[in-house]
Amino acid sequence: MSYIPIIDEASCIGQGDCMELVPAVFQVDDCARVIGTGPDELILAAAHECPVEAISIVDSETGEQVYP
């Protein structure tokens, strides 16, 4: 299984919690953006830490939304 994070740019406030948890996957300037891949557990943790729930996660194999 492999998770793909998707950023809702309209919701993102650029706090940077996702980048602190997984800097290989997220970069934050004014808004977060996905820059790479990483362990599914850390991508899911980053989505949970987002204070405005701007990160959704999709399973790359099934296309199903995993979070939220």
N, C-alpha and C positions, 0 to 999 in steps of 0.2 A: 504494500500500500504506500502511496505517496500523496502527501497533502499539498495543495496549491493555495496559498493565501491570496485573497483579493481585497484590496483597499477601497473603501467607499470614500473617495476624496471629498465629497460634500460633507461627510460626518467627521473626518479626521481633524483633530485639533493640533497635531504635531507634537504631542507630549514626549514621545520617544521611548516609552516603556518597551515597545516591541523591539526597537533597535538595541536597547540595553540587554535584552534577553537573547536575541539572535542577530548579532550584527552582520553575519554572513547572508542573512535573508532580507533584512529591512534596513533602509536608510531613511533618515528623517531630516528634512529641511523645514519648509513651511508645512509640509504634509508628508506622511510616510509613503514609501514606494518599495516595491519588491525588487531586489537586486540579485537574488540567487535562491538556492535551495538549502534545506537543512533537515535535521531530524524532525519527524512528524510530531513527537512529543513536545519539542520546543516551539514549533510553529503553533500548535494548539495552546500552549501555555501563553504565548505572546498574545493570541487572540483573546484569551480569558483576561489578561491584564489590561487590555485596552479600556480606558475609562469611558469611552463613548461607543463601544462595540462597532468600531469602524472596520474591523477585520472579519471577513467571512472566509471559511475554508471549504474547499471542494476536494473530494477524492479524485485523483487523476485517473484512476482505473475505471471507476463507475460513473463519474460525473455528478455524483450525489453531493449535496451540500452537507457537510459534517458539522459545521458550526456557523452561526448560532442555530 
